[in-house]
Amino acid sequence: MLMVMYILFTLIIICLLLIWYANTYNKFQSLIIRINESESCIDTVLRKRFDLLNKSIGIIESNCNEKNVLEMIVKLRSRKLSNFELDRQLYEAINIFNTYKESYKELQQNEGFIKIEIGLNESEAEICALRKYYNDIITDYNSLIKSFPANIVSKISKLNEKTYFDGKNMFDDDINDFKL
């Protein structure tokens, strides 16, 4: 009788551990899904920014009699970049866009150029909100990875910490300045 109680007790503990493991693993999977969703939303906004800047090339060239305007945008078409790096490159292009806006007054009266400028401003607000959302999820994910006993599940499942999309200085030479 004592042996049966011991076996039953052991089985109950094993079942509780398996339930805990499955629950913790599912928390990780839920956060990973939210991270992927937010990355997809960020990617959509970055593509919108890219398209707006790409449209502005023709307007700037035709109104300012300049060639090779925003040539970095043309070069980005063929490169595969992470969202972090694409964001950095697009910020640089937006600064160049703003330089043309300030230098050529006729651009400020061009309806197409004004629409692009409005779209870029809207995308800035969107990217800020999405960056905050992404970082909030990353905080939850990284906290779960570091906390005991969830860190046991993360090690077994080979889950690693993820970097924040922290909006560091986009104009310095350090392109690896996104922190953990």
C-alpha positions as CSV (number, residue, x, y, z in Angstrom):
1,M,0.0,0.0,0.0
2,L,2.8,2.4,0.8
3,M,4.5,1.6,-2.5
4,V,1.3,2.5,-4.4
5,M,1.0,5.8,-2.5
6,Y,4.6,6.6,-3.3
7,I,4.1,5.9,-7.0
8,L,0.9,7.9,-7.0
9,F,2.6,10.8,-5.3
10,T,5.5,10.7,-7.8
11,L,3.0,10.6,-10.8
12,I,1.1,13.6,-9.4
13,I,4.4,15.6,-9.0
14,I,5.5,14.7,-12.6
15,C,2.1,15.7,-14.0
16,L,2.2,19.0,-12.1
17,L,5.7,19.7,-13.5
18,L,4.6,18.8,-17.0
19,I,1.6,21.1,-16.7
20,W,3.8,23.9,-15.4
21,Y,6.3,23.3,-18.2
22,A,3.5,23.4,-20.8
23,N,2.0,26.6,-19.3
24,T,5.4,28.4,-19.3
25,Y,6.2,27.2,-22.8
26,N,2.9,28.5,-24.0
27,K,3.6,31.9,-22.4
28,F,6.8,32.1,-24.4
29,Q,5.0,31.1,-27.6
30,S,2.4,33.8,-27.0
31,L,5.0,36.4,-26.6
32,I,6.9,35.2,-29.7
33,I,3.7,35.5,-31.7
34,R,3.2,39.1,-30.4
35,I,6.8,39.9,-31.2
36,N,6.4,38.6,-34.7
37,E,3.1,40.6,-35.1
38,S,4.8,43.8,-34.0
39,E,7.8,43.2,-36.3
40,S,5.3,42.7,-39.2
41,C,3.6,46.0,-38.3
42,I,7.0,47.8,-38.1
43,D,7.9,46.3,-41.4
44,T,4.7,47.6,-43.0
45,V,5.3,51.2,-41.7
46,L,9.0,51.1,-42.9
47,R,7.8,49.9,-46.3
48,K,5.3,52.8,-46.4
49,R,8.1,55.2,-45.6
50,F,10.3,53.7,-48.2
51,D,7.6,54.0,-50.8
52,L,6.9,57.6,-49.9
53,L,10.6,58.5,-50.2
54,N,10.8,56.6,-53.4
55,K,7.9,58.7,-54.8
56,S,9.5,61.9,-53.7
57,I,12.6,61.3,-55.9
58,G,10.7,62.1,-59.1
59,I,9.1,65.2,-57.6
60,I,12.4,66.5,-56.3
61,E,14.3,65.8,-59.5
62,S,11.6,67.5,-61.7
63,N,11.2,70.6,-59.5
64,C,14.8,71.2,-58.5
65,N,16.6,70.1,-61.7
66,E,18.9,67.8,-59.7
67,K,19.9,64.3,-60.5
68,N,20.7,61.3,-58.2
69,V,18.3,62.7,-55.5
70,L,18.0,60.3,-52.5
71,E,20.3,57.9,-54.3
72,M,20.5,55.9,-51.1
73,I,16.8,55.0,-51.5
74,V,17.5,53.5,-54.9
75,K,20.4,51.5,-53.4
76,L,18.2,50.2,-50.6
77,R,15.9,48.4,-53.2
78,S,18.4,45.6,-53.7
79,R,19.7,45.2,-50.1
80,K,18.3,42.9,-47.5
81,L,18.2,44.8,-44.2
82,S,16.9,44.2,-40.8
83,N,14.2,46.5,-39.6
84,F,16.7,48.2,-37.3
85,E,19.1,49.0,-40.2
86,L,16.3,49.9,-42.6
87,D,14.9,52.3,-40.0
88,R,18.3,53.9,-39.6
89,Q,18.7,54.3,-43.4
90,L,15.2,55.7,-43.8
91,Y,15.9,58.3,-41.1
92,E,18.9,59.5,-43.0
93,A,16.9,59.7,-46.2
94,I,14.2,61.7,-44.4
95,N,16.8,64.1,-43.2
96,I,17.9,64.6,-46.8
97,F,14.3,64.9,-47.9
98,N,13.9,67.7,-45.3
99,T,17.0,69.4,-46.6
100,Y,15.5,69.6,-50.1
101,K,12.3,70.9,-48.6
102,E,14.1,73.7,-46.8
103,S,16.4,74.5,-49.7
104,Y,13.8,74.6,-52.5
105,K,10.7,76.7,-51.7
106,E,8.9,75.5,-54.8
107,L,8.7,72.0,-53.3
108,Q,6.6,73.4,-50.4
109,Q,4.0,74.4,-52.9
110,N,3.9,71.1,-54.8
111,E,0.8,69.1,-53.8
112,G,2.5,65.7,-54.3
113,F,5.4,66.8,-52.2
114,I,3.1,68.0,-49.4
115,K,1.2,64.7,-49.4
116,I,4.5,62.8,-49.1
117,E,5.6,65.1,-46.3
118,I,2.3,64.5,-44.4
119,G,2.6,60.7,-45.0
120,L,6.2,60.8,-43.6
121,N,5.0,62.7,-40.5
122,E,2.2,60.2,-40.0
123,S,4.6,57.3,-40.4
124,E,6.8,58.8,-37.7
125,A,4.0,58.8,-35.2
126,E,3.1,55.2,-36.2
127,I,6.7,54.0,-35.9
128,C,7.1,55.6,-32.5
129,A,3.9,53.8,-31.2
130,L,5.0,50.5,-32.7
131,R,8.5,50.9,-31.3
132,K,7.0,51.3,-27.8
133,Y,4.6,48.3,-28.3
134,Y,7.5,46.2,-29.6
135,N,9.8,47.2,-26.7
136,D,7.0,46.4,-24.1
137,I,6.6,42.9,-25.5
138,I,10.4,42.4,-25.5
139,T,10.6,43.5,-21.9
140,D,8.0,40.9,-21.0
141,Y,9.8,38.3,-23.0
142,N,13.3,39.0,-21.7
143,S,12.0,39.2,-18.1
144,L,10.4,35.8,-18.5
145,I,13.7,34.4,-19.9
146,K,15.6,35.7,-17.0
147,S,13.2,34.8,-14.2
148,F,13.4,31.6,-12.3
149,P,12.0,28.9,-12.9
150,A,10.9,30.1,-16.4
151,N,14.6,30.3,-17.4
152,I,14.7,26.5,-17.2
153,V,12.1,26.3,-19.9
154,S,13.9,28.9,-22.0
155,K,17.2,27.0,-21.8
156,I,15.5,23.7,-22.7
157,S,13.7,25.4,-25.6
158,K,16.9,27.3,-26.6
159,L,15.1,30.7,-26.4
160,N,17.4,33.7,-26.2
161,E,16.9,37.3,-25.2
162,K,15.9,39.7,-28.0
163,T,17.1,43.2,-28.6
164,Y,15.1,46.3,-28.1
165,F,14.1,48.6,-30.9
166,D,15.3,51.6,-28.9
167,G,15.7,54.4,-31.3
168,K,19.3,55.2,-30.5
169,N,21.1,58.0,-32.3
170,M,20.5,57.2,-35.9
171,F,23.2,59.6,-37.2
172,D,26.3,58.2,-35.4
173,D,28.6,55.6,-36.9
174,D,27.7,52.9,-34.4
175,I,25.2,50.7,-36.2
176,N,25.2,48.0,-33.5
177,D,23.9,50.2,-30.7
178,F,20.6,48.5,-30.0
179,K,20.8,47.3,-26.5
180,L,19.8,44.1,-24.8
